[in-house]
Amino acid sequence: MTSDKLISSQTLMTTLLYGLVSTLLFNSFGLVFTCAMLLIVLFKLAIYKNLVKGPSEKMINLLAFTIILVVFVAIGFSNLVEMFVSLLLGACALKTIQAKTKKQAMSVQLLNFFVYPCFFIFSQNVLSLLFVLALLVINLAQMLWIEHEIELRSAIRQATKHLLLALPLAAIMVVLLPKVSPFWQLPGAKKTQTGLSEDIDPFEISELSRSDELVFRAILPDNAQMKPPFYWRTLVHDKFDGKRWRISAHHDVPLQAPYRAVGESYTIIARPSGKTWLYNLGQAKSVTRGVNTNHFGTLFMQNHLSSSMEYQVTPIHVTGAGMVNWQYRLNTALPEEINPLATAMAIRWDNATDNTADFIEQMKQYFIEHRFRYSLKPARISDRDSIDTFLTETREGFCGHYAASAAFMLRAAGIPARLVSGYLGGEYNEERGYYSVYQYDAHAWVEYYVPQQGWYRLDPTAWVAPDRLIGSLSELTELEDEFKDNLGLSLMTYSNLALVNWVRLQIEQLDYQWTRWVLNFDHQKQSRLLRDLFGQYHRVLPALSVFLLLIAMFVARFWYLQRKQLVKLPEAVRLHHAICKLAGKELHKLTPSQALLTLKSQYPGLSRELEEFNQYFIKSRFSQAQLTKAEATRMKALGRLIIKKAKK
């Protein structure tokens, strides 16, 4: 392959990889930029096939301006990380079209060591790790391929070997070198996947069942207090405008009321969401730095969750949680002249009962007697009196339908109520002992207030689908077909196949280990580990160990390279030298016949063996005829025998 063809093939492969990266990051870059990158790929392919000529410098500049315009229009300045990465990706893609010399091609490959790891900004799971490692191996192989013009397959083998040799050193340095905060930091990439929102239309929360994105994992203590159902409180919505429920202005205000711990702590490992809220059971407090508790007993952060985070949670009970007049008005407020049927029904039940418990029982019986159905694909209700339509006509809905209807009727009866959005249950991993909670486990329920007692949880979904309270939504047999249709193409969709489910669980467990022990290996974990390993010298010995390890590796590498440069003697010569040394003289500098006479005089008992060995040696070194395999084996055996007997 000529040098020009080699460079063209190498840059085409790089452009194809850029197209693959852009496609995988479609959710972050959007349709317009992804299509622009795929057009660049097609253009490069057409150039490679000689269907079109390579662009001029003016054309490249015009394409660069177009890419910049596409990025600014499609992504914008509000998404700085996406903007910077897309500009870098687009610039490198145009550089592959322009590259015609070895130097230009190598400059692109060097940039790729910065471009490819940018994938981690948007996805940090174990599959992303394997993908980026594969990209780096291919990139290094391309450099070997183009620099030394060796076969690509051989270049990939060499690149893989070098990467595998570097990984242990990288792991040791991550563990031992002190972790410090970055000198500067870009904001985290914004999440565009489906997730909970600060203001929600409960009738649309069923859309979350279409996403199998992992939200968090939970490691719970094995005791009687930590038993399902698990209601993961995330957001409390106490403002209702007739359609949407909004979070309170106090959601990011730290808790001021007194509280007491009421249970054993547990661990949450949250995935990046780009939001400030976190997840907990009931009311909670956390000792993890940067995690606060608000007025509602839920957890939040001051900064956005831009990377995986592990935090500790302690269940608490907020004492003295009375309700003042403005809070009562806020939690009973309803827009006027909406849902008149639901309002009339609530007033009728309120007049027929003496307390909140009896009112709720009336509501429960209504849902049961009228055979309401739990569904992941409820009929869409968009009219102004949506709750009336649900209660009297469709009578089929997701958790949001039931929660919104119950909260509305409680307020219509003058009972303080609010909507809570979060997650319910989770998939339990028996081997590792943790729960995985996915977006499709999103759930909405109600909290109502009883004077002198406080807030209580009410989940109307339990009246129509009690099985939903246990485990994950994926484990609800009655809705298996609806659930899998919602997800579309994913491993979970085909989890009924034993092999597919095994692969899914193995990937999930591997990702759990990767997240907990690598992504969440923070300064606190490192300090604890180093203290266990080095005791009182944990501040000094780790850095010293890395320094000595680097020296040892450089020395070993130098010795290996020097050793490879030495001429490796044939085995026949090495055996002859070893036998000659038996006489204690430099006999190997003499002719074989002269050396034989000296050895025979010193070891007369080995004369026959020495004579036979000498014949084979002379034939192997000075004759045009090569030793047969049997003769070579016999010569080795004679050499070892002579040395062994001479040393006795």
SEDOMI-809744 format. One line per 8 residues: number of its first residue (from 1); their letters; for each residue y, z, x of C-alpha. Coordinates in nm, 2 decimals, padded with zeros to 4 digits, always signed. Example, Ala and Ser with C-alpha at 12.3 -4.5 7.8 and 13.67 -1.06 7.14 Angstrom:
REM SEDOMI-809744
1 = as = -00.45,+00.78,+01.23 | -00.11,+00.71,+01.37 $
This chain:
REM SEDOMI-809744
1 = mtsdklis = +00.00,+00.00,+00.00 | +00.34,-00.10,+00.14 | +00.61,+00.16,+00.19 | +00.83,+00.02,-00.09 | +00.53,+00.02,-00.33 | +00.44,+00.37,-00.22 | +00.79,+00.50,-00.29 | +00.80,+00.32,-00.63 $
9 = sqtlmttl = +00.46,+00.47,-00.73 | +00.57,+00.82,-00.62 | +00.90,+00.81,-00.81 | +00.73,+00.68,-01.12 | +00.50,+00.97,-01.12 | +00.79,+01.21,-01.08 | +00.98,+01.04,-01.37 | +00.67,+01.08,-01.59 $
17 = lyglvstl = +00.65,+01.45,-01.51 | +01.02,+01.48,-01.61 | +00.94,+01.32,-01.94 | +00.65,+01.56,-01.99 | +00.87,+01.87,-01.92 | +01.14,+01.74,-02.15 | +00.89,+01.69,-02.43 | +00.74,+02.04,-02.39 $
25 = lfnsfglv = +01.09,+02.19,-02.40 | +01.17,+01.99,-02.72 | +01.26,+02.31,-02.91 | +01.52,+02.40,-02.64 | +01.67,+02.06,-02.56 | +01.66,+01.91,-02.91 | +01.56,+01.56,-03.03 | +01.85,+01.36,-02.88 $
33 = ftcamlli = +01.81,+01.47,-02.52 | +01.43,+01.45,-02.53 | +01.46,+01.09,-02.66 | +01.71,+01.01,-02.39 | +01.47,+01.14,-02.12 | +01.18,+00.93,-02.27 | +01.40,+00.62,-02.26 | +01.46,+00.68,-01.89 $
41 = vlfklaiy = +01.08,+00.71,-01.84 | +01.03,+00.38,-02.02 | +01.31,+00.22,-01.81 | +01.15,+00.34,-01.49 | +00.81,+00.21,-01.60 | +00.96,-00.13,-01.68 | +01.11,-00.14,-01.33 | +00.78,-00.05,-01.18 $
49 = knlvkgps = +00.60,-00.33,-01.37 | +00.88,-00.58,-01.26 | +00.97,-00.64,-01.62 | +01.34,-00.56,-01.54 | +01.54,-00.54,-01.22 | +01.65,-00.21,-01.08 | +02.00,-00.10,-01.19 | +02.31,-00.15,-00.98 $
57 = ekminlla = +02.52,+00.15,-00.86 | +02.76,+00.09,-01.15 | +02.48,+00.09,-01.40 | +02.35,+00.42,-01.25 | +02.69,+00.57,-01.29 | +02.71,+00.46,-01.65 | +02.37,+00.61,-01.72 | +02.48,+00.93,-01.56 $
65 = ftiilvvf = +02.79,+00.94,-01.77 | +02.58,+00.87,-02.08 | +02.34,+01.16,-01.99 | +02.63,+01.40,-01.95 | +02.77,+01.29,-02.29 | +02.43,+01.33,-02.45 | +02.40,+01.69,-02.31 | +02.74,+01.80,-02.42 $
73 = vaigfsnl = +02.71,+01.65,-02.77 | +02.34,+01.75,-02.84 | +02.33,+02.09,-02.66 | +02.69,+02.19,-02.60 | +02.86,+02.47,-02.41 | +02.74,+02.74,-02.63 | +02.39,+02.70,-02.48 | +02.48,+02.73,-02.11 $
81 = vemfvsll = +02.12,+02.76,-01.97 | +01.99,+02.47,-02.17 | +02.30,+02.27,-02.07 | +02.26,+02.34,-01.69 | +01.88,+02.27,-01.69 | +01.91,+01.95,-01.89 | +02.18,+01.82,-01.66 | +01.97,+01.89,-01.36 $
89 = lgacalkt = +01.67,+01.73,-01.52 | +01.87,+01.42,-01.62 | +02.03,+01.39,-01.28 | +01.69,+01.40,-01.10 | +01.54,+01.15,-01.34 | +01.83,+00.90,-01.26 | +01.78,+00.97,-00.89 | +01.41,+00.86,-00.92 $
97 = iqaktkkq = +01.54,+00.53,-01.06 | +01.79,+00.49,-00.77 | +01.55,+00.60,-00.49 | +01.44,+00.31,-00.27 | +01.40,+00.48,+00.07 | +01.17,+00.75,+00.20 | +01.47,+00.98,+00.26 | +01.59,+00.94,-00.10 $
105 = amsvqlln = +01.24,+01.00,-00.25 | +01.20,+01.31,-00.04 | +01.53,+01.45,-00.15 | +01.41,+01.43,-00.51 | +01.09,+01.61,-00.42 | +01.28,+01.89,-00.25 | +01.50,+01.93,-00.57 | +01.18,+01.96,-00.78 $
113 = ffvypcff = +01.10,+02.29,-00.62 | +01.41,+02.41,-00.81 | +01.37,+02.19,-01.12 | +01.00,+02.28,-01.21 | +01.03,+02.66,-01.20 | +01.32,+02.63,-01.45 | +01.04,+02.59,-01.71 | +01.00,+02.97,-01.68 $
121 = ifsqnvls = +01.34,+03.03,-01.83 | +01.22,+02.90,-02.16 | +00.85,+03.01,-02.15 | +00.70,+03.29,-01.94 | +00.34,+03.30,-02.07 | +00.03,+03.24,-01.86 | -00.01,+02.88,-01.97 | +00.35,+02.81,-01.85 $
129 = llfvlall = +00.25,+02.97,-01.51 | -00.05,+02.74,-01.47 | +00.16,+02.44,-01.58 | +00.44,+02.51,-01.32 | +00.18,+02.58,-01.05 | +00.02,+02.24,-01.13 | +00.36,+02.07,-01.11 | +00.43,+02.24,-00.77 $
137 = vinlaqml = +00.09,+02.12,-00.63 | +00.16,+01.77,-00.75 | +00.51,+01.78,-00.60 | +00.39,+01.90,-00.26 | +00.11,+01.64,-00.27 | +00.37,+01.37,-00.33 | +00.56,+01.48,-00.03 | +00.25,+01.46,+00.19 $
145 = wieheiel = +00.16,+01.13,+00.03 | +00.49,+00.97,+00.10 | +00.56,+01.13,+00.44 | +00.22,+01.07,+00.60 | +00.10,+00.79,+00.37 | -00.23,+00.96,+00.31 | -00.45,+00.91,+00.01 | -00.31,+01.09,-00.30 $
153 = rsairqat = -00.64,+01.27,-00.37 | -00.65,+01.41,-00.02 | -00.29,+01.51,-00.04 | -00.36,+01.70,-00.36 | -00.64,+01.89,-00.19 | -00.42,+01.98,+00.10 | -00.14,+02.09,-00.13 | -00.37,+02.30,-00.34 $
161 = khlllalp = -00.51,+02.47,-00.03 | -00.16,+02.55,+00.10 | -00.05,+02.69,-00.23 | -00.37,+02.91,-00.26 | -00.30,+03.04,+00.09 | +00.06,+03.13,-00.01 | -00.02,+03.31,-00.34 | -00.18,+03.62,-00.18 $
169 = laaimvvl = +00.13,+03.67,+00.04 | +00.36,+03.61,-00.26 | +00.17,+03.87,-00.46 | +00.18,+04.13,-00.18 | +00.56,+04.08,-00.13 | +00.62,+04.12,-00.51 | +00.43,+04.45,-00.50 | +00.57,+04.59,-00.18 $
177 = lpkvspfw = +00.92,+04.46,-00.14 | +01.18,+04.68,-00.32 | +01.30,+04.54,-00.64 | +01.68,+04.51,-00.67 | +01.90,+04.39,-00.95 | +02.02,+04.02,-00.92 | +02.37,+03.97,-00.78 | +02.44,+03.73,-01.06 $
185 = qlpgakkt = +02.26,+03.62,-01.37 | +02.27,+03.34,-01.63 | +02.24,+03.44,-01.99 | +01.89,+03.39,-02.13 | +01.79,+03.08,-02.30 | +01.83,+03.10,-02.68 | +01.52,+03.10,-02.89 | +01.50,+02.83,-03.15 $
193 = qtglsedi = +01.16,+02.92,-03.30 | +01.14,+03.07,-03.64 | +01.20,+03.44,-03.65 | +01.36,+03.73,-03.84 | +01.73,+03.70,-03.92 | +02.01,+03.94,-03.97 | +02.07,+03.80,-04.31 | +01.77,+03.67,-04.50 $
201 = dpfeisel = +01.69,+03.51,-04.83 | +01.36,+03.70,-04.91 | +01.25,+03.40,-05.12 | +01.24,+03.19,-04.79 | +01.07,+03.44,-04.57 | +00.74,+03.26,-04.63 | +00.86,+03.00,-04.38 | +00.77,+03.25,-04.11 $
209 = srsdelvf = +00.40,+03.21,-04.19 | +00.42,+02.86,-04.04 | +00.47,+02.99,-03.69 | +00.19,+03.14,-03.47 | +00.44,+03.24,-03.20 | +00.35,+03.58,-03.05 | +00.63,+03.84,-03.12 | +00.50,+04.16,-02.94 $
217 = railpdna = +00.19,+04.36,-02.85 | +00.14,+04.73,-02.92 | -00.08,+04.98,-02.74 | -00.14,+05.27,-02.98 | -00.30,+05.60,-02.92 | -00.64,+05.65,-03.08 | -00.56,+05.93,-03.33 | -00.55,+06.00,-03.70 $
225 = qmkppfyw = -00.17,+05.95,-03.72 | -00.19,+05.59,-03.58 | -00.40,+05.43,-03.85 | -00.32,+05.11,-04.06 | -00.13,+04.99,-04.24 | +00.12,+04.94,-03.96 | +00.47,+04.87,-04.09 | +00.68,+04.75,-03.79 $
233 = rtlvhdkf = +01.04,+04.82,-03.89 | +01.29,+04.58,-03.74 | +01.59,+04.53,-03.96 | +01.73,+04.72,-04.25 | +01.93,+04.51,-04.50 | +02.15,+04.71,-04.74 | +02.41,+04.45,-04.84 | +02.31,+04.21,-05.12 $
241 = dgkrwris = +02.53,+03.92,-05.23 | +02.31,+03.79,-05.51 | +02.10,+03.57,-05.29 | +02.08,+03.70,-04.93 | +02.03,+04.05,-04.79 | +02.25,+04.14,-04.49 | +02.22,+04.41,-04.22 | +02.44,+04.71,-04.22 $
249 = ahhdvplq = +02.75,+04.74,-04.00 | +02.58,+05.05,-03.86 | +02.28,+04.86,-03.72 | +02.41,+04.88,-03.36 | +02.56,+05.23,-03.39 | +02.35,+05.50,-03.20 | +02.19,+05.77,-03.40 | +02.41,+06.09,-03.43 $
257 = apyravge = +02.20,+06.29,-03.67 | +01.95,+06.56,-03.54 | +01.59,+06.46,-03.52 | +01.25,+06.59,-03.40 | +00.95,+06.42,-03.25 | +00.65,+06.40,-03.49 | +00.38,+06.21,-03.30 | +00.23,+06.08,-02.98 $
265 = sytiiarp = +00.42,+05.80,-02.79 | +00.30,+05.44,-02.78 | +00.38,+05.12,-02.59 | +00.54,+04.80,-02.71 | +00.54,+04.48,-02.50 | +00.80,+04.25,-02.66 | +00.83,+03.88,-02.60 | +01.17,+03.73,-02.54 $
273 = sgktwlyn = +01.35,+03.66,-02.87 | +01.72,+03.62,-02.77 | +01.80,+03.90,-03.02 | +01.90,+04.26,-02.98 | +01.66,+04.43,-03.21 | +01.32,+04.57,-03.12 | +01.01,+04.69,-03.31 | +00.87,+05.03,-03.40 $
281 = lgqaksvt = +00.67,+05.22,-03.66 | +00.87,+05.44,-03.90 | +01.16,+05.61,-03.73 | +01.16,+05.61,-03.36 | +01.32,+05.70,-03.03 | +01.27,+05.55,-02.68 | +01.31,+05.69,-02.33 | +01.32,+05.34,-02.19 $
289 = rgvntnhf = +01.65,+05.25,-02.03 | +01.87,+05.03,-02.24 | +01.69,+05.10,-02.57 | +01.88,+05.29,-02.84 | +01.80,+05.43,-03.19 | +02.04,+05.35,-03.47 | +02.13,+05.53,-03.80 | +01.82,+05.39,-03.97 $
297 = gtlfmqnh = +01.58,+05.50,-03.70 | +01.51,+05.15,-03.57 | +01.55,+05.04,-03.21 | +01.80,+04.80,-03.06 | +01.94,+04.69,-02.73 | +02.30,+04.63,-02.62 | +02.19,+04.31,-02.45 | +01.98,+04.02,-02.58 $
305 = lsssmeyq = +01.61,+04.03,-02.52 | +01.59,+03.73,-02.28 | +01.27,+03.82,-02.11 | +00.95,+04.01,-02.18 | +01.00,+04.38,-02.20 | +00.78,+04.68,-02.21 | +00.92,+05.00,-02.37 | +00.79,+05.34,-02.48 $
313 = vtpihvtg = +00.83,+05.46,-02.84 | +00.82,+05.81,-02.97 | +00.79,+05.87,-03.35 | +01.07,+06.09,-03.49 | +01.19,+06.24,-03.81 | +01.56,+06.24,-03.87 | +01.66,+06.57,-04.03 | +01.96,+06.64,-04.25 $
321 = agmvnwqy = +01.96,+06.28,-04.37 | +02.17,+06.33,-04.69 | +02.35,+06.06,-04.88 | +02.73,+06.07,-04.93 | +02.91,+05.88,-05.21 | +02.99,+05.56,-05.01 | +02.63,+05.53,-04.90 | +02.52,+05.57,-05.26 $
329 = rlntalpe = +02.76,+05.30,-05.38 | +02.65,+05.07,-05.10 | +02.28,+05.11,-05.17 | +02.31,+05.06,-05.55 | +02.56,+04.78,-05.54 | +02.47,+04.46,-05.73 | +02.67,+04.14,-05.81 | +02.76,+04.12,-06.17 $
337 = einplata = +02.60,+03.88,-06.42 | +02.30,+03.78,-06.23 | +01.93,+03.82,-06.32 | +02.00,+03.96,-06.67 | +01.63,+03.98,-06.76 | +01.54,+04.18,-06.46 | +01.84,+04.41,-06.52 | +01.75,+04.47,-06.88 $
345 = mairwdna = +01.39,+04.54,-06.78 | +01.50,+04.80,-06.52 | +01.73,+04.97,-06.77 | +01.45,+04.99,-07.03 | +01.21,+05.14,-06.78 | +01.48,+05.38,-06.66 | +01.54,+05.51,-07.01 | +01.17,+05.55,-07.07 $
353 = tdntadfi = +01.10,+05.76,-06.76 | +01.22,+06.09,-06.61 | +01.19,+06.03,-06.24 | +01.17,+05.76,-05.97 | +00.79,+05.79,-05.93 | +00.74,+05.71,-06.30 | +00.99,+05.42,-06.28 | +00.80,+05.27,-05.99 $
361 = eqmkqyfi = +00.47,+05.31,-06.19 | +00.62,+05.11,-06.47 | +00.72,+04.84,-06.23 | +00.37,+04.84,-06.07 | +00.20,+04.80,-06.41 | +00.42,+04.51,-06.50 | +00.31,+04.32,-06.18 | -00.06,+04.40,-06.24 $
369 = ehrfrysl = -00.07,+04.33,-06.61 | +00.10,+03.99,-06.58 | -00.14,+03.89,-06.30 | +00.12,+03.81,-06.03 | -00.03,+03.62,-05.74 | +00.03,+03.65,-05.36 | +00.08,+03.31,-05.20 | +00.19,+03.16,-04.87 $
377 = kparisdr = +00.32,+02.84,-05.05 | +00.51,+02.97,-05.35 | +00.70,+02.75,-05.58 | +01.06,+02.70,-05.45 | +01.32,+02.89,-05.66 | +01.68,+02.80,-05.59 | +01.86,+02.89,-05.92 | +02.12,+03.17,-05.94 $
385 = dsidtflt = +01.89,+03.40,-06.14 | +01.60,+03.36,-05.90 | +01.45,+03.70,-05.96 | +01.44,+03.64,-06.33 | +01.26,+03.31,-06.27 | +01.00,+03.48,-06.05 | +00.94,+03.77,-06.28 | +00.90,+03.57,-06.60 $
393 = etregfcg = +00.80,+03.22,-06.50 | +00.64,+03.15,-06.16 | +00.49,+03.49,-06.10 | +00.37,+03.37,-05.76 | +00.52,+03.46,-05.43 | +00.52,+03.59,-05.07 | +00.62,+03.94,-04.97 | +00.99,+03.86,-04.99 $
401 = hyaasaaf = +00.96,+03.77,-05.36 | +00.81,+04.11,-05.44 | +01.03,+04.31,-05.22 | +01.35,+04.15,-05.34 | +01.25,+04.19,-05.70 | +01.16,+04.56,-05.66 | +01.48,+04.64,-05.47 | +01.69,+04.46,-05.73 $
409 = mlraagip = +01.54,+04.65,-06.02 | +01.56,+04.98,-05.84 | +01.93,+04.93,-05.78 | +01.98,+04.81,-06.14 | +01.83,+05.15,-06.25 | +02.08,+05.33,-06.02 | +01.82,+05.42,-05.76 | +01.94,+05.36,-05.40 $
417 = arlvsgyl = +01.73,+05.09,-05.24 | +01.74,+04.86,-04.94 | +01.53,+04.58,-04.80 | +01.35,+04.61,-04.47 | +01.22,+04.31,-04.27 | +00.97,+04.34,-03.99 | +00.60,+04.28,-03.94 | +00.29,+04.41,-04.10 $
425 = ggeyneer = -00.04,+04.48,-03.92 | -00.16,+04.28,-03.62 | -00.47,+04.13,-03.47 | -00.67,+04.40,-03.28 | -00.83,+04.33,-02.95 | -01.13,+04.56,-02.92 | -01.19,+04.49,-02.55 | -00.85,+04.58,-02.43 $
433 = gyysvyqy = -00.74,+04.81,-02.71 | -00.41,+04.65,-02.82 | -00.26,+04.48,-03.13 | -00.10,+04.13,-03.12 | +00.17,+04.07,-03.38 | +00.27,+03.71,-03.45 | +00.55,+03.55,-03.65 | +00.31,+03.48,-03.94 $
441 = dahawvey = +00.27,+03.86,-03.97 | +00.64,+03.88,-04.08 | +00.68,+04.10,-04.38 | +00.94,+04.25,-04.61 | +00.93,+04.57,-04.81 | +01.16,+04.82,-04.98 | +01.29,+05.17,-04.90 | +01.42,+05.38,-05.18 $
449 = yvpqqgwy = +01.60,+05.71,-05.17 | +01.50,+06.04,-05.35 | +01.77,+06.31,-05.35 | +01.71,+06.61,-05.13 | +01.40,+06.44,-04.98 | +01.51,+06.12,-04.81 | +01.40,+05.76,-04.79 | +01.05,+05.64,-04.88 $
457 = rldptawv = +00.87,+05.32,-04.82 | +00.76,+05.10,-05.12 | +00.56,+04.78,-05.07 | +00.51,+04.59,-05.39 | +00.29,+04.34,-05.21 | +00.02,+04.61,-05.21 | +00.00,+04.59,-05.59 | -00.11,+04.22,-05.59 $
465 = apdrligs = -00.27,+04.18,-05.25 | -00.40,+04.52,-05.12 | -00.61,+04.34,-04.85 | -00.29,+04.22,-04.69 | -00.21,+04.58,-04.57 | -00.51,+04.58,-04.32 | -00.52,+04.37,-04.01 | -00.33,+04.05,-03.96 $
473 = lseltele = -00.24,+03.77,-04.21 | -00.48,+03.55,-04.02 | -00.76,+03.78,-04.13 | -00.69,+03.75,-04.51 | -00.99,+03.56,-04.63 | -00.85,+03.48,-04.98 | -00.56,+03.28,-04.82 | -00.75,+03.13,-04.53 $
481 = defkdnlg = -00.70,+02.77,-04.64 | -00.33,+02.81,-04.71 | -00.28,+03.00,-04.39 | -00.43,+02.73,-04.17 | -00.25,+02.45,-04.36 | +00.07,+02.63,-04.28 | +00.01,+02.65,-03.91 | -00.08,+02.28,-03.86 $
489 = lslmtysn = -00.23,+02.20,-03.52 | -00.30,+02.51,-03.32 | -00.60,+02.70,-03.18 | -00.56,+02.96,-03.46 | -00.62,+02.68,-03.71 | -00.96,+02.61,-03.57 | -01.05,+02.97,-03.50 | -01.35,+02.95,-03.74 $
497 = lalvnwvr = -01.52,+02.75,-03.46 | -01.68,+02.99,-03.22 | -01.60,+02.80,-02.90 | -01.23,+02.75,-03.00 | -01.19,+03.11,-03.10 | -01.35,+03.23,-02.77 | -01.10,+03.01,-02.58 | -00.81,+03.14,-02.79 $
505 = lqieqldy = -00.91,+03.50,-02.72 | -00.96,+03.44,-02.35 | -00.61,+03.28,-02.32 | -00.47,+03.57,-02.52 | -00.62,+03.83,-02.30 | -00.52,+03.65,-01.98 | -00.16,+03.63,-02.12 | -00.17,+04.00,-02.20 $
513 = qwtrwvln = -00.26,+04.09,-01.84 | +00.00,+03.84,-01.70 | +00.27,+03.98,-01.93 | +00.20,+04.35,-01.87 | +00.12,+04.35,-01.49 | +00.34,+04.06,-01.37 | +00.63,+03.99,-01.61 | +00.68,+04.36,-01.68 $
521 = fdhqkqsr = +00.64,+04.48,-01.33 | +00.98,+04.64,-01.31 | +01.14,+04.89,-01.06 | +00.99,+05.19,-01.24 | +00.64,+05.06,-01.23 | +00.67,+04.95,-00.87 | +00.80,+05.30,-00.77 | +00.51,+05.47,-00.94 $
529 = llrdlfgq = +00.26,+05.24,-00.77 | +00.41,+05.27,-00.42 | +00.43,+05.65,-00.46 | +00.05,+05.65,-00.54 | -00.03,+05.42,-00.25 | +00.20,+05.57,+00.03 | +00.28,+05.92,-00.09 | +00.59,+06.07,+00.05 $
537 = yhrvlpal = +00.65,+05.77,+00.27 | +00.68,+05.53,-00.02 | +01.03,+05.43,+00.07 | +00.96,+05.32,+00.42 | +00.60,+05.22,+00.46 | +00.60,+04.93,+00.20 | +00.87,+04.73,+00.38 | +00.71,+04.81,+00.72 $
545 = svflllia = +00.38,+04.69,+00.59 | +00.53,+04.36,+00.48 | +00.70,+04.32,+00.82 | +00.37,+04.38,+01.00 | +00.18,+04.16,+00.77 | +00.42,+03.87,+00.83 | +00.39,+03.92,+01.21 | +00.01,+03.93,+01.18 $
553 = mfvarfwy = +00.01,+03.61,+00.97 | +00.23,+03.42,+01.21 | +00.02,+03.53,+01.51 | -00.30,+03.43,+01.33 | -00.15,+03.09,+01.24 | -00.03,+03.04,+01.60 | -00.38,+03.13,+01.73 | -00.54,+02.89,+01.48 $
561 = lqrkqlvk = -00.32,+02.60,+01.57 | -00.37,+02.66,+01.95 | -00.74,+02.68,+01.89 | -00.75,+02.36,+01.71 | -00.57,+02.19,+02.00 | -00.85,+02.29,+02.24 | -01.11,+02.03,+02.32 | -01.43,+02.13,+02.15 $
569 = lpeavrlh = -01.72,+02.08,+02.39 | -02.05,+01.93,+02.26 | -02.32,+02.18,+02.20 | -02.54,+02.04,+02.49 | -02.26,+02.10,+02.74 | -02.19,+02.45,+02.61 | -02.57,+02.54,+02.65 | -02.57,+02.39,+03.00 $
577 = haicklag = -02.27,+02.60,+03.10 | -02.43,+02.91,+02.95 | -02.75,+02.85,+03.15 | -02.55,+02.78,+03.47 | -02.37,+03.11,+03.43 | -02.71,+03.29,+03.45 | -02.71,+03.24,+03.83 | -02.37,+03.40,+03.86 $
585 = kelhkltp = -02.21,+03.09,+04.02 | -02.01,+02.80,+03.90 | -02.32,+02.58,+03.89 | -02.18,+02.36,+03.61 | -01.95,+02.20,+03.86 | -02.25,+02.07,+04.05 | -02.47,+01.78,+03.95 | -02.74,+01.86,+03.69 $
593 = sqalltlk = -03.01,+01.81,+03.96 | -02.84,+02.04,+04.21 | -02.79,+02.30,+03.94 | -03.15,+02.27,+03.84 | -03.28,+02.34,+04.19 | -03.06,+02.66,+04.22 | -03.18,+02.78,+03.88 | -03.55,+02.71,+03.95 $
601 = sqypglsr = -03.52,+02.91,+04.28 | -03.37,+03.20,+04.10 | -03.59,+03.19,+03.79 | -03.93,+03.04,+03.91 | -04.10,+03.16,+03.59 | -03.87,+02.93,+03.38 | -03.92,+02.62,+03.59 | -04.10,+02.42,+03.32 $
609 = eleefnqy = -03.85,+02.51,+03.05 | -03.55,+02.43,+03.29 | -03.70,+02.10,+03.39 | -03.75,+01.99,+03.02 | -03.40,+02.11,+02.92 | -03.25,+01.92,+03.22 | -03.42,+01.60,+03.10 | -03.28,+01.63,+02.75 $
617 = fiksrfsq = -02.93,+01.72,+02.89 | -02.92,+01.42,+03.12 | -03.03,+01.19,+02.84 | -02.76,+01.33,+02.60 | -02.48,+01.30,+02.86 | -02.56,+01.00,+03.08 | -02.80,+00.77,+02.90 | -02.70,+00.50,+02.65 $
625 = aqltkaea = -02.98,+00.61,+02.42 | -02.90,+00.90,+02.20 | -03.12,+01.20,+02.15 | -03.33,+01.19,+01.83 | -03.29,+01.47,+01.58 | -03.62,+01.63,+01.70 | -03.51,+01.61,+02.06 | -03.17,+01.76,+01.99 $
633 = trmkalgr = -03.34,+02.05,+01.80 | -03.59,+02.09,+02.09 | -03.31,+02.10,+02.35 | -03.12,+02.37,+02.15 | -03.44,+02.58,+02.12 | -03.51,+02.55,+02.49 | -03.15,+02.65,+02.58 | -03.17,+02.97,+02.37 $
641 = liikkakk = -03.52,+03.05,+02.51 | -03.41,+03.01,+02.87 | -03.10,+03.24,+02.81 | -03.31,+03.50,+02.63 | -03.59,+03.52,+02.89 | -03.34,+03.51,+03.19 | -03.16,+03.82,+03.05 | -03.48,+04.03,+03.03 $
